[in-house]
Amino acid sequence: MSDRHSGFLAPYRVLDVTNYRGVLAGHILAQLGADVVHMEPPGGSDARLQPPFSPDWSERENSFYWAAYASGKRSIVCDPATDPDTWAQLLGSADILFDSAAPSEGRPDWLDPAAIAALNPKLVHVSITPYGLTGPKKDWLDSELTLWAAGGPLLLTRDNEGRPLRISVPQAYLHGAATAAGAALIGQAERLRSGAGQHIDLAILQTLPQCTLGAVLAESIGHENFVPRPGATLSGGKGGPMDLSGSGSLTRRSKWPIADGLAEMHLAMGPATGPSTNKLFAWMIEESALPETFHDWDWTTLHGRLESDISWEMLEEARRHVSAFLARFRKADLMQIALDRGIRIAPIETIGDLLKSDQFAARGYIATVAGPNGDYSLPWGFGGECSEGFAPPAAAPRLDADREQILEDWSATSQPVENATEPSLQPLAGLKVLDLAWVVAGPLIGRNLADYGATVIRIESAKRVETARLMGPFPAGEYDVQRSALYETCNAGKLGLSLDLSKPEARDIVRSLARWADVLVESFTPGQMARWGLSYDELAKDNPGLVMVSTSLTGQSGPFASYSGYGNHGAAIAGFQNLVGMAGATPVGPYGPYTDFVAPRFGIPATLAALDHRRRTGRGCWLDVSQTEAGVQFLAAQIAETSVTGRIQGPMGNRDLAMAPHGVFRTNAEDSWIAIAVQSDEQWERLAEIAQIDEPAWKTFQGRKSDEDALESRLEQWAARQEVTVIEQLLQENGIPAHRLVSIEEFGNDPQIVARKHLVQLPHSLSGTAVVEASPFHLARTPAEYARSAPCYGRDNEDVLRDIVGLDAATIEALEAAGILT
């Protein structure tokens, strides 16, 4: 085995038999140091056939998708049906197995979990499938677009005409595969305790509702009309149409033309976000760019003045002045202003900009590797300066390039697992986690650990209300920071401790808990923990085994480290805001704080890998998980492409590089849509017969792609006369991937969501019942357990301070009286 397999997971062997759906899972573990062998069928993995392609590289080696997501792996060709001995050798030597064969395509007998367990009972086997291996839709045909429609994200991202739009770089399979990497390491943690493997059934569908920012929970808790309909307006039309992109805020505008592109910014109101707009207006006043009419506007309280002494027309005039002012500046100028003045504005970067990023260069994040056809670039590593945790970057392998070396290296069983020493418990039972994170990205790390048995203590203060508590949906639509469904789903299973961290006594309690903890997760602006005397170096003096996970927007180092913003700004810096919209139009951007949805999928495997390394070495570490860097991992193929060809992927509506037709078509009811993805000429032939379209030129992909406007127009005319559930079923029955656009009202009753038990009810002291999303993967022996609802303020103060910190009743009372426990 090559000595490049350093990193947290260096002792482990991963057998990867995935297709294009799951190829990222093994790539993540390869970055963390595992020896990942991609076992390919004769002719190669179909991941080698996914766009984008190099026009100059050799066939089967010219896919940038493969170049990106197979990097760090080795390749061997094996057909278990004709070479069972090699299959048995590889399987018997592996610690983890990934597969992603869809039931709709006919899963081969050799992937049967029972048969695999018979060959290697210590193996952790993860199946990554579109809808899961159980439930009424398990055999449905899929595409990235149809899953995006089924899981919720497509519903929420609209242009000004109300069209649902996907991200033009396919994302659904990447969410599923990245989640599978964490699932495998949860299974691995249990295996190290019990000595036994198990099967893990992951449904890509269930990973996608996370990208709706809790919106899919609205109907289940009675929050009607939580998501505005397309064409909705502010204040009954007086405020103009809503812009539903960006952070998911109900805002008039979030994209601003500047000298060399676009910037992402909300003219935000309210106590939490209004200060940023005040800073913008103060800057404009300094530059004599704002009339006196607006000088006294305080955006923290402005909402209360609307329609009394401030009209919507005046607000629109203010926007015009902002637009004219920002148009002078370039992206680099605005980023520096954001850093210097604390204004929440971000340049909307392109793929080309990412390759030139000063931040990524300073952190060594974009690597150049020598591939079979030449050099290319890709993002590598997602833990900041924790270099010992990650293997050196390496290119994707040629087909069967490593056969002899693999068979030699994998000639004996991998050694890390002893015989069973403990009974089967929850995989992470006994793990102790201190959670100081905010909003979505950080809290979801602790939530996932709690699902599988970790004791997680969440620290927050009512004096500075956590942003997720301010966002809905809310039970019966009644605003209450103690009952936000978004907060609930990000924090279920945790204990709660209220601490005012501005007080030294509160920080002393954090130090005590950091001595107790195995993991500390925080998401403050870089430098804040150090200013409190809670830096990793300080905490590690008392607990050298501590794994500290810092998840900030741009990372703890580099010229952008002090940048403060939300996930919509992260999506701008990471290139996503530029990838949603119609070709040639101003991009829409993805719904919600998109990098917040991606980052936990990297933070979780990084944390678990660091814990595994600590088990073997006794050493903790500081993981710096930048949310923008994690997001860029989902654009790795496009970065590789641009580095070689110079082509820069932009927004392309719902069209696809490899499929036509590929779109979302309005049906015969209000806001009712069907997503259709034709993957072959044979599928088109069947669709053409159903839709009664007879165009000989469209029989080939090239013919359809070259006439896409006319093709889509014909399908729009046909779909507009159809009832959505009827054609959804008809298309599936005829072997064509299709799915209706699932509404918020339908989501909780979708038969697959119900069958997979994706929505979980938990007792809640104020609501009676809270509804949260379940884990998207099912462990056969040790499934997730949901111990409690998310904490109300101070719910567990006494238990934590008495039983874990070790304080007596008198001390706790004194802390309460002094205002420390608020």
C-alpha angles and dihedrals in degrees: 000000000000116000089233088088095096120131139086094306099040095127094056135090122211122194109204117195095159127134125215091300096064107022093111093063094069091041090059092052090045089057087052090055106263119143098245117191115192106209106206131192119242105287093030140269117310086235083079088064097056121107148276098071137189112237090211105044122093121268116276088018097061102082115108087198089063092039090056104039100035092050113123093026134105125227134226129166117227135153106198091202091063101023106039093157095062090044091052091048094050094043093047091052097047129097096193132026125197122194130169105182109146118229088228089065094047115261109234120245092244089067093059105128093223093051091048092048089052090056095043116010091181094058124116103217118193120191114197109195134161099248102006129260094280135049136062094288098047091109096045118123113247145198131178090257096049092049090049087054094046096046100050109252096099092056094061104047111077138159123226090277092056097251114152108236132194127209105272091230105066110249111169098083091045091056090051096046094045090051089051091059090060092043091055092053092048087054089046091054090055092045091055088057101041103025090229131111127216143190121260119202111202122185114204087205091065094053093060105065087070085073091064096070092236094308093125089065094061099091093046091059098039100254100147122203091005092150113053117237119246109279092028115154136210116255096359094308098314092102096047129240119330122247102223096187131088116039095359090256119144097248140146098230140002105165119075126186113234134177096278104021136311139323130209117228140136122213085228128196132199138057096291102046105013094085090068091056090047088056090051092052091047089055092048090051090052089052092047088240099125127068117236090250088079101038096097096047112125108196093197089069102019096108090069091058096052113116091008108069097342118062127203087244090059090050090053090049089053089053091053091055091048091050093051091047097049093047089074095064136078126224094259091050093052093046090054091047089051090053096044099042104027093240113156099232126123135188114248100234128206125217087261091055091054091060089054097042114139089205095055091044092052091051095043090236102142110065130193115220132187108241129188090266100035142294124322137169131240140160113266132186126012105207104079115226095353089112097165089064096063136059120236112268117269134180127250114272130249115249111287090350096142103039100123095042093047093051089050095046094044097046093112136041116275111258111216099094123074124196117287112295103168134034118259108280130161106303095247099034109146095024111130119209131184110202120200095155130126140217113348118320099058100033092054090062091059092041092057092047091050091052089063100045109282119139103235122188114197118204121201141137133230087217090071106031114219109247094233089060089059094055126077169241097119130186108275087354092283112143111237124149089211093060109041111144091212090055090045095053093046094049110030115136095029132118115233130224122179113215132164099220092195086076120080091222090059091051090051088058090051089054090052091050091046088058088053096045131090091195133027119192121193136165105186122136107282112274097027095100090051091050088056092049090250101113119142091252091054095045093045091060088072097030112029090174094060117127106207118193117197114187112185130155100262104006138264096282139038132063093296096048095110093052112127120201147109135271093275087061089046089053089053094050091044094052102251099112088065094053104065121075144055118306110269095013130101105279119252100208126216122296116262133358091321100187088055087065094050102040098068089056087066098033092058098055090041090054094046092046090051090051091051089051090049090052089059100037108022089232125127125200145197114250115200104198107185111202093214092049091050089050092051089059085072089058096047095117092053092048089052090049095050092047090058107029104021091231112141118207113227136175116303105172109239095325122121135214093230106029136060130211093031115154154098115266129196115240131200100286132068112284091351116143140173123211113213128183119184108200101178144019089254091057090049091052090056094045092048090054092050093047092040094236117154111185113141092197090062095060090095129056091238091053093049094044093051092053100037097138093057092041093054092045091057092048091048090055091049097044093049089068096049135090107236101227091047096054092039089060094039093053093047091049089053094051098257119131107241139146134174118244100262112226127216088250092054101041101085092048097046104128094230093048089049094046092049090048091231096160115063127194118216130182112260126192094220106026097035088227133029123199119214137168117263127229108284092225132060121216109208098218104021109030126182118282124202106215102181145341120270113286124267113218111298094353095140101025096118096043094049096043094045103037102032108023091036100228122155124234095259093054092048090051091050091051090050092050091049092055095246094124098059 
